């Protein structure tokens, strides 16, 4: 009913080649389903790598939608740190790492991505937990994952080369005593991966940047390099340059290995007893023996796919055999996992094998659970249907209430309008009842009006902001006619705004400079007219401005008379 295996695709970008391997793995075995290798055209830059990735995965027959591609990275932007802490749970380690990471890798936390695995090392102390912190610059991870996406595929996980090498060694390497410290070295064209382990305890990991590609490029075509007799390189192509370059590179590699081992041993660890060698350059004759003579340690070549089942009928056995020793990283990415390291920012934690085993073991319980779940879902659907019906009825009632509230609001608005209409009506009545008073005012106004000034508009300003009751009291008590009962109570000054009598008009004179004088004379005449001025506390010229009327210069003005 359920698959008890996992199919993974490991892809290695390096050595001028892109290698891809598809493996079907279980807890017991790994079976090779396909292997392809394509050269990178570096003249096309980044696109050349993308094209090579696309070509190798198409040859492998990878399903773009269903299958994910696992990759690894290396370089100076990759950091591995060994941390010793008191024994902690995984949750406690995660919390502690948030504060420890920046101190360990000397980068800001938002510039890196990191992962870890922890192991109890009984050689240190029973109460200690060793945490192997793996970190890399975020832009490096995004760059590599972007290559996969640019080729049209999905990236599964991203780890570092040294852990891919370790994973391959634990799954496919020779059996080593758990109490024996050994070094695993993968020699590439540009980078050499070095791991030192003791059983399942990772003591040290390191990338050494030794450029073998310089030597290979300098050798004549089809020249078979034999490290048992380096002196044979003297005089090739009429020079000792190749001989000196070979010595320089082999010494650089030896020094890197020696310093790494010495550093490991200086930490109070066990002595390294043996070196296991793999990689593209190891395919050159007797390199292992030459290193053994220099380092004084046993050096053993190992085949990274020796324990992988390669019996599938569609495999090119000759191509696989020819490239087997440089397939360590690729195989480590595709075969059964010994480490759960993933540096992708959006990390996907997969525990498929454990889930499959659980489902097989508890199949009966699972069926019972599914039956109960289906009953529960049916009841839940009925309940949800009833709830939705009630919600629908509630929404209908709410809409009816909104309509009723709208009608009530309209009725209230009509009432307010009726009240305002009554107020305006009473104000109009009050003003009409004072027509005799205002007739006298207009008479006095006309007596003061000069011959060269005529009025365009007169009105009362401010009365519209007063309620009909306040205006009525104001007219009675503040003197619009002096015809009311003076014994009536006086209203508060705060309730009545300032009310004024506004006079607008036009002045004309043949001499423009005299028009403003005529207006001022008009104002003076109003102030001197006792019958007119007695109901006003002050008279002001609010504004005046020049205006042409059919090429004739006039001056418009506005006078405001503030009622007492």
C-alpha positions as CSV (number, residue, x, y, z in Angstrom):
1,X,0.0,0.0,0.0
2,X,2.9,2.4,0.9
3,X,6.3,2.8,-0.6
4,X,9.1,1.8,1.9
5,X,11.9,3.5,-0.1
6,X,12.9,6.9,-1.1
7,X,14.2,8.1,-4.5
8,X,16.6,11.0,-4.4
9,X,18.7,13.0,-6.9
10,X,22.1,14.3,-6.0
11,X,23.7,16.9,-8.2
12,X,27.4,18.0,-8.0
13,X,28.6,21.2,-9.6
14,X,32.4,21.3,-9.8
15,X,35.6,20.2,-11.5
16,X,34.3,21.7,-14.8
17,X,31.6,19.0,-14.8
18,X,28.0,18.7,-13.6
19,X,27.3,15.2,-12.3
20,X,23.8,13.8,-11.4
21,X,22.9,10.6,-9.7
22,X,19.5,9.1,-9.0
23,X,19.4,6.5,-6.2
24,X,16.5,4.5,-4.6
25,X,17.4,4.0,-1.0
26,X,16.0,2.1,2.0
27,X,17.4,1.6,5.5
28,X,19.3,-1.5,4.2
29,X,20.5,-0.7,0.7
30,X,21.0,1.9,-2.0
31,X,20.2,1.1,-5.7
32,X,21.6,3.3,-8.5
33,X,18.8,4.1,-11.0
34,X,20.8,6.5,-13.2
35,X,24.0,8.5,-13.6
36,X,24.9,11.3,-16.1
37,X,27.8,13.7,-16.5
38,X,28.0,16.8,-18.6
39,X,30.9,19.3,-19.2
40,X,30.3,23.0,-18.4
41,X,30.9,25.6,-21.1
42,X,32.4,28.3,-19.0
43,X,32.5,30.7,-21.9
44,X,28.7,31.2,-21.4
45,X,29.3,32.2,-17.8
46,X,26.5,31.5,-15.4
47,X,24.2,30.4,-18.2
48,X,26.7,27.8,-19.2
49,X,26.3,26.1,-15.7
50,X,22.5,26.4,-16.0
51,X,22.6,24.8,-19.5
52,X,24.8,21.9,-18.1
53,X,22.4,21.3,-15.2
54,X,19.4,21.3,-17.5
55,X,21.2,18.9,-19.9
56,X,22.3,16.4,-17.3
57,X,18.9,16.3,-15.6
58,X,17.1,15.8,-18.9
59,X,19.4,12.9,-19.7
60,X,18.6,11.4,-16.3
61,X,14.8,11.8,-17.0
62,X,14.0,13.8,-13.9
63,X,10.3,14.8,-13.4
64,X,10.4,18.6,-13.0
65,X,7.2,18.7,-10.9
66,X,7.6,15.7,-8.6
67,X,11.4,15.3,-8.0
68,X,13.7,17.7,-6.1
69,X,17.4,18.2,-6.7
70,X,19.8,17.9,-3.7
71,X,23.1,20.0,-3.9
72,X,26.0,20.9,-1.8
73,X,28.3,23.9,-1.5
74,X,31.8,24.7,-0.4
75,X,34.2,27.7,-0.2
76,X,35.3,30.4,2.2
77,X,31.7,31.4,2.8
78,X,30.9,28.0,4.3
79,X,31.7,27.6,8.0
80,X,31.6,24.5,10.3
81,X,32.0,24.9,14.0
82,X,32.3,22.4,16.8
83,X,30.5,23.6,20.0
84,X,30.6,21.9,23.4
85,X,27.6,22.6,25.7
86,X,26.0,21.0,28.7
87,X,23.6,18.3,27.7
88,X,20.5,20.0,26.2
89,X,17.3,19.1,24.3
90,X,16.9,20.1,20.7
91,X,14.6,22.9,21.7
92,X,17.2,24.3,24.1
93,X,19.9,24.0,21.5
94,X,17.8,25.9,18.9
95,X,17.2,28.7,21.5
96,X,20.9,28.9,22.5
97,X,22.1,28.9,18.8
98,X,20.1,32.2,18.2
99,X,22.6,33.9,20.5
100,X,25.7,31.8,19.7
101,X,25.7,31.9,15.9
102,X,27.0,35.5,15.3
103,X,29.8,34.9,17.8
104,X,30.9,31.7,16.2
105,X,30.8,32.8,12.5
106,X,31.5,36.5,12.8
107,X,28.7,37.5,10.5
108,X,25.4,39.2,11.2
109,X,22.5,36.7,11.7
110,X,20.5,38.1,8.7
111,X,23.5,37.5,6.4
112,X,23.7,33.7,7.0
113,X,21.7,30.6,7.0
114,X,22.6,27.8,9.4
115,X,21.7,24.3,10.6
116,X,23.2,21.9,13.1
117,X,23.2,18.4,14.4
118,X,24.0,17.3,17.9
119,X,25.7,14.2,19.3
120,X,26.6,13.0,22.7
121,X,30.4,12.4,22.8
122,X,31.1,10.2,25.8
123,X,34.9,10.7,25.3
124,X,34.5,14.3,26.5
125,X,32.0,13.9,29.4
126,X,28.7,12.2,30.0
127,X,27.0,15.5,30.6
128,X,28.3,17.2,27.5
129,X,26.5,17.7,24.1
130,X,28.6,18.4,21.0
131,X,26.8,20.6,18.5
132,X,28.2,20.8,15.0
133,X,27.1,24.1,13.6
134,X,27.0,24.4,9.8
135,X,26.6,27.9,8.4
136,X,27.0,29.7,5.0
137,X,26.5,33.1,3.6
138,X,22.9,33.5,2.5
139,X,23.8,34.8,-1.0
140,X,26.0,31.7,-1.7
141,X,23.0,29.4,-0.9
142,X,20.6,31.5,-2.9
143,X,23.1,31.6,-5.8
144,X,23.3,27.8,-5.9
145,X,19.6,27.2,-5.4
146,X,19.0,29.8,-8.1
147,X,21.0,27.7,-10.6
148,X,18.6,24.8,-10.1
149,X,15.5,27.0,-10.4
150,X,16.9,28.7,-13.5
151,X,17.2,25.3,-15.1
152,X,13.5,24.8,-14.4
153,X,13.8,22.4,-11.4
154,X,13.1,22.4,-7.7
155,X,15.8,22.4,-5.1
156,X,15.4,19.8,-2.3
157,X,18.1,20.5,0.3
158,X,21.5,22.3,0.3
159,X,24.3,21.0,2.5
160,X,28.1,21.4,2.5
161,X,30.5,19.2,0.5
162,X,32.3,17.8,3.6
163,X,29.0,16.4,4.9
164,X,28.0,14.9,1.6
165,X,31.4,13.2,1.7
166,X,30.8,12.0,5.2
167,X,27.3,10.7,4.4
168,X,28.7,8.8,1.4
169,X,31.5,7.3,3.5
170,X,29.1,6.2,6.3
171,X,26.8,4.6,3.8
172,X,29.1,3.2,1.2
173,X,32.6,3.3,2.7
174,X,34.7,0.5,4.2
175,X,34.0,-0.8,7.7
176,X,36.1,1.1,10.2
177,X,36.4,0.3,14.0
178,X,34.3,2.8,16.0
179,X,37.3,3.5,18.2
180,X,39.6,4.4,15.3
181,X,40.2,8.0,14.1
182,X,40.5,8.3,10.4
183,X,40.7,11.0,7.8
184,X,38.4,11.0,4.7
185,X,39.8,13.1,1.8
186,X,38.1,13.9,-1.5
187,X,40.6,15.5,-3.9
188,X,39.0,17.6,-6.6
189,X,40.4,19.9,-9.3
190,X,39.9,23.1,-7.2
191,X,38.8,22.0,-3.7
192,X,39.9,19.2,-1.5
193,X,37.4,18.1,1.2
194,X,38.9,16.8,4.4
195,X,36.9,15.1,7.2
196,X,38.3,13.5,10.4
197,X,36.0,11.2,12.2
198,X,36.0,8.6,15.0
199,X,33.0,6.3,14.7
200,X,29.9,8.6,14.4
201,X,31.7,11.5,16.0
202,X,32.8,14.2,13.5
203,X,36.0,15.6,14.8
204,X,36.9,18.1,12.1
205,X,35.8,19.2,8.6
206,X,37.8,21.5,6.3
207,X,38.0,22.6,2.7
208,X,41.5,23.0,1.3
209,X,41.8,25.1,-1.9
210,X,44.5,23.3,-3.9
211,X,44.3,24.0,-7.6
212,X,45.1,20.8,-9.4
213,X,43.5,22.2,-12.5
214,X,46.7,24.3,-13.1
215,X,48.8,21.2,-13.3
216,X,46.3,19.3,-15.5
217,X,46.1,22.3,-17.9
218,X,49.9,22.4,-18.1
219,X,50.4,18.7,-19.0
220,X,50.6,17.6,-22.6
221,X,47.4,16.0,-24.1
222,X,47.0,12.3,-23.3
223,X,49.9,12.4,-20.8
224,X,49.6,9.7,-18.1
225,X,50.7,11.3,-14.8
226,X,52.5,8.8,-12.5
227,X,53.3,10.0,-9.0
228,X,55.8,7.2,-8.3
229,X,58.4,9.0,-10.4
230,X,57.9,12.8,-10.3
231,X,61.4,13.2,-11.7
232,X,60.0,11.9,-15.1
233,X,58.3,15.3,-15.4
234,X,61.6,17.0,-15.8
235,X,62.3,18.3,-19.3
236,X,58.7,17.8,-20.6
237,X,58.0,20.4,-23.2
238,X,61.6,21.6,-22.8
239,X,61.3,23.0,-19.3
240,X,61.2,22.0,-15.6
241,X,58.1,24.2,-15.0
242,X,55.7,21.2,-15.0
243,X,58.0,19.3,-12.6
244,X,58.2,22.4,-10.2
245,X,54.4,23.0,-10.5
246,X,53.7,19.3,-9.6
247,X,56.0,19.5,-6.6
248,X,54.4,22.7,-5.5
249,X,50.8,21.3,-5.7
250,X,51.6,18.0,-4.1
251,X,53.4,19.7,-1.3
252,X,50.6,22.2,-0.8
253,X,48.1,19.3,-0.5
254,X,50.4,17.3,1.9
255,X,50.8,20.4,4.1
256,X,47.1,21.0,4.2
257,X,46.4,17.4,5.2
258,X,49.3,17.4,7.8
259,X,48.2,20.7,9.4
260,X,44.6,19.5,9.6
261,X,45.5,16.3,11.3
262,X,48.0,18.0,13.7
263,X,45.3,20.5,14.7
264,X,42.8,17.7,15.3
265,X,45.3,15.8,17.4
266,X,46.4,18.9,19.3
267,X,42.8,19.2,20.7
268,X,43.4,16.2,22.9
269,X,41.8,13.8,20.5
270,X,43.0,10.4,19.3
271,X,45.8,10.0,16.8
272,X,44.7,9.6,13.1
273,X,45.6,6.1,12.0
274,X,44.5,6.0,8.3
275,X,43.5,8.2,5.4
276,X,40.8,7.2,2.9
277,X,41.3,8.9,-0.4
278,X,38.8,9.5,-3.3
279,X,38.2,12.2,-6.0
280,X,39.0,12.9,-9.6
281,X,42.7,13.5,-9.1
282,X,43.1,10.2,-7.2
283,X,42.5,8.5,-10.6
284,X,46.1,9.5,-11.5
285,X,48.5,6.7,-11.0
286,X,50.0,6.1,-7.5
287,X,48.9,9.4,-5.9
288,X,47.9,7.5,-2.8
289,X,51.3,5.8,-2.5
290,X,53.1,9.2,-3.0
291,X,51.0,10.8,-0.2
292,X,51.6,7.8,2.0
293,X,55.4,8.2,1.7
294,X,55.2,12.0,2.4
295,X,52.7,11.8,5.3
296,X,53.9,8.6,6.9
297,X,50.3,7.4,7.3
298,X,48.5,4.5,5.6
299,X,46.5,5.9,2.6
300,X,43.7,3.8,1.1
301,X,41.8,4.5,-2.0
302,X,38.1,3.7,-1.7
303,X,35.3,3.5,-4.2
304,X,32.4,5.8,-3.2
305,X,29.8,3.5,-5.0
306,X,31.3,0.2,-4.0
307,X,28.3,-0.7,-1.8
308,X,25.7,0.7,-4.1
309,X,23.7,-1.8,-6.2
310,X,24.5,-0.9,-9.9
311,X,22.6,-3.8,-11.5
312,X,19.9,-1.8,-13.2
313,X,19.8,-2.9,-16.9
314,X,19.7,0.7,-18.3
315,X,23.0,1.8,-16.7
316,X,26.2,2.5,-18.7
317,X,28.5,0.3,-16.6
318,X,31.6,1.4,-18.4
319,X,30.9,5.1,-17.8
320,X,30.1,4.4,-14.2
321,X,33.3,2.4,-13.6
322,X,35.4,5.1,-15.3
323,X,34.1,7.9,-13.1
324,X,33.3,6.0,-9.9
325,X,36.1,7.4,-7.8
326,X,34.9,11.0,-8.3
327,X,31.3,10.3,-7.4
328,X,31.6,10.7,-3.6
329,X,29.8,14.0,-3.2
330,X,27.1,13.1,-5.8
331,X,26.4,9.8,-4.1
332,X,26.4,11.3,-0.7
333,X,23.6,13.7,-1.8
334,X,21.5,10.9,-3.3
335,X,21.8,7.9,-1.0
336,X,20.3,7.2,2.4
337,X,20.9,10.1,4.8
338,X,23.1,9.8,7.9
339,X,22.9,13.6,8.5
340,X,19.9,15.9,8.4
341,X,21.6,19.2,7.2
342,X,19.7,21.7,5.1
343,X,20.9,25.3,4.5
344,X,17.9,26.4,2.4
345,X,16.2,29.4,4.0
346,X,12.8,27.8,3.6
347,X,13.9,24.5,5.2
348,X,11.8,21.4,4.5
349,X,12.2,18.8,7.2
350,X,11.4,15.4,5.8
351,X,10.9,12.2,7.8
352,X,9.4,10.1,5.1
353,X,11.0,6.8,6.1
354,X,9.9,7.0,9.7
355,X,6.4,7.9,8.6
356,X,6.2,4.9,6.1
357,X,7.4,2.5,8.8
358,X,4.8,3.8,11.2
359,X,2.0,3.5,8.7
360,X,2.9,-0.1,7.8
361,X,3.1,-1.1,11.4
362,X,-0.2,0.4,12.5
363,X,-2.2,-0.2,9.3
364,X,-5.2,-1.6,11.3
365,X,-5.3,1.3,13.7
366,X,-5.0,3.6,10.7
367,X,-8.1,2.1,9.0
368,X,-10.1,2.4,12.2
369,X,-9.0,5.9,12.6
370,X,-10.0,6.7,9.0
371,X,-13.5,5.3,9.6
372,X,-13.9,7.3,12.8
373,X,-12.6,10.3,11.0
374,X,-15.1,9.9,8.1
375,X,-18.0,9.7,10.7
376,X,-16.7,12.8,12.5
377,X,-16.4,14.7,9.2
378,X,-20.0,13.8,8.3
379,X,-21.3,15.0,11.6
380,X,-19.1,18.1,11.2
381,X,-20.6,18.8,7.8
382,X,-24.1,18.5,9.1
383,X,-23.2,20.9,12.0
384,X,-21.6,23.4,9.7
385,X,-24.6,23.3,7.4
386,X,-26.9,24.2,10.3
387,X,-24.6,26.9,11.4
388,X,-24.5,28.4,7.9
389,X,-28.3,28.3,7.7
390,X,-28.5,30.2,11.0
391,X,-25.9,32.7,9.9
392,X,-28.0,33.2,6.7
393,X,-31.1,33.9,8.7
394,X,-29.2,36.3,11.0
395,X,-27.9,38.2,7.9
396,X,-31.5,38.5,6.6
397,X,-32.7,39.9,10.0
398,X,-29.8,42.3,10.0
399,X,-30.6,43.6,6.6
400,X,-34.3,44.1,7.7
401,X,-33.1,45.9,10.8
402,X,-30.8,48.1,8.6
403,X,-33.9,49.0,6.4
404,X,-35.9,49.8,9.5
405,X,-33.1,52.0,10.9
406,X,-32.9,53.8,7.6
407,X,-36.7,54.6,7.6
408,X,-36.4,55.8,11.2
409,X,-33.5,58.0,10.3
410,X,-35.5,59.5,7.4
411,X,-38.4,60.2,9.7
412,X,-36.1,61.9,12.2
413,X,-34.5,63.9,9.4
414,X,-38.0,65.0,8.3
415,X,-38.8,66.1,11.9
416,X,-35.6,68.1,12.1
417,X,-36.4,69.7,8.8
418,X,-39.9,70.6,10.0
419,X,-38.4,72.2,13.1
420,X,-35.9,74.2,11.1
421,X,-38.8,75.3,8.8
422,X,-40.7,76.6,11.8
423,X,-37.7,78.4,13.0
424,X,-37.2,80.1,9.6
425,X,-40.9,80.9,9.5
426,X,-40.8,82.6,12.9
427,X,-37.6,84.5,12.0
428,X,-39.4,85.8,8.8
429,X,-42.4,86.8,10.9
430,X,-40.2,88.7,13.3
431,X,-38.4,90.5,10.5
432,X,-41.6,91.3,8.7
433,X,-43.1,92.7,12.0
434,X,-40.2,95.2,12.0
435,X,-40.8,96.5,8.5
436,X,-41.7,100.0,9.8
437,X,-38.5,100.1,11.8
438,X,-36.4,99.1,8.7
439,X,-38.3,101.5,6.5
440,X,-37.1,104.3,8.8
441,X,-33.6,102.9,8.6
442,X,-33.6,102.9,4.8
443,X,-35.0,106.5,4.9
444,X,-32.1,107.6,7.1
445,X,-29.7,105.7,4.9
446,X,-31.0,107.4,1.7
447,X,-30.6,110.8,3.3
448,X,-26.9,110.1,3.9
449,X,-26.3,108.7,0.4
450,X,-24.1,111.0,-1.8
451,X,-25.1,111.7,-5.4
452,X,-22.2,109.7,-6.9
453,X,-22.8,106.6,-4.8
454,X,-25.5,104.1,-5.4
455,X,-26.3,100.9,-3.4
456,X,-26.3,97.4,-4.9
457,X,-27.2,95.2,-1.9
458,X,-28.2,95.5,1.8
459,X,-28.8,92.6,4.2
460,X,-28.5,91.4,7.8
461,X,-25.5,89.2,8.5
462,X,-25.3,86.6,11.3
463,X,-29.1,86.1,11.9
464,X,-29.1,82.7,10.2
465,X,-26.9,81.2,13.1
466,X,-29.4,82.2,15.8
467,X,-32.4,80.1,16.9
468,X,-35.8,81.8,16.4
469,X,-36.3,82.1,20.2
470,X,-32.9,83.8,20.7
471,X,-33.4,86.1,17.8
472,X,-36.8,87.0,19.0
473,X,-35.4,87.8,22.5
474,X,-32.5,89.6,20.9
475,X,-34.7,91.8,18.8
476,X,-36.8,92.7,21.7
477,X,-34.0,93.4,24.2
478,X,-31.1,94.5,22.0
479,X,-33.0,97.2,20.1
480,X,-34.3,96.2,16.7
481,X,-37.0,98.8,16.9
482,X,-37.2,99.6,20.7
483,X,-40.9,98.6,20.6
484,X,-40.9,95.6,22.9
485,X,-41.5,95.3,26.6
486,X,-38.2,96.5,28.2
487,X,-39.0,94.5,31.3
488,X,-38.4,91.2,29.5
489,X,-35.4,89.2,30.8
490,X,-32.1,89.9,28.9
491,X,-30.5,86.9,27.2
492,X,-26.9,85.8,27.7
493,X,-24.3,87.4,25.5
494,X,-22.7,84.0,24.8
495,X,-25.9,82.8,23.1
496,X,-26.1,85.5,20.5
497,X,-23.4,85.9,17.8
498,X,-22.4,89.4,16.4
499,X,-25.2,90.5,14.0
500,X,-24.5,93.3,11.5
501,X,-26.2,95.3,8.8
502,X,-24.2,95.0,5.5
503,X,-24.3,97.8,2.9
504,X,-22.8,97.1,-0.5
505,X,-22.5,99.7,-3.3
506,X,-20.6,101.4,-6.1
507,X,-18.9,104.8,-6.2
508,X,-18.2,106.8,-9.3
509,X,-16.3,110.0,-10.0
510,X,-14.7,111.5,-13.0
511,X,-11.6,111.8,-10.8
512,X,-10.7,108.3,-9.6
513,X,-8.8,109.6,-6.5
514,X,-11.9,111.1,-5.1
515,X,-14.0,107.9,-5.1
516,X,-12.5,106.6,-1.8
517,X,-13.1,110.0,-0.3
518,X,-16.7,109.9,-1.3
519,X,-17.1,106.5,0.4
520,X,-15.5,107.8,3.6
521,X,-17.8,110.8,3.5
522,X,-20.7,108.4,3.2
523,X,-19.6,106.5,6.3
524,X,-19.0,109.8,8.1
525,X,-22.6,110.9,7.3
526,X,-24.0,107.6,8.6
527,X,-22.1,108.1,11.9
528,X,-23.4,111.7,12.2
529,X,-27.0,110.7,11.5
530,X,-28.3,110.2,15.1
531,X,-31.4,108.4,14.0
532,X,-29.3,105.8,12.0
533,X,-26.4,105.4,14.4
534,X,-28.4,105.0,17.6
535,X,-28.8,101.2,17.0
536,X,-25.3,100.4,15.9
537,X,-22.2,100.1,18.1
538,X,-19.8,100.8,15.2
539,X,-19.6,101.2,11.4
540,X,-16.6,99.8,9.4
541,X,-15.5,99.8,5.8
542,X,-14.8,96.1,5.3
543,X,-13.3,96.3,1.8
544,X,-13.2,98.4,-1.3
545,X,-11.7,97.6,-4.7
546,X,-11.5,99.3,-8.2
547,X,-13.7,97.8,-11.0
548,X,-14.1,98.7,-14.7
549,X,-17.7,98.8,-16.0
550,X,-17.7,99.2,-19.8
551,X,-14.3,101.1,-19.7
552,X,-15.5,103.3,-16.8
553,X,-13.6,103.2,-13.6
554,X,-15.7,102.6,-10.5
555,X,-15.1,101.5,-6.9
556,X,-17.0,98.8,-5.2
557,X,-17.3,98.9,-1.4
558,X,-18.8,97.0,1.5
559,X,-19.8,98.7,4.8
560,X,-20.7,96.7,7.9
561,X,-22.8,98.2,10.7
562,X,-22.6,96.1,13.9
563,X,-25.9,96.1,15.8
564,X,-25.7,96.8,19.5
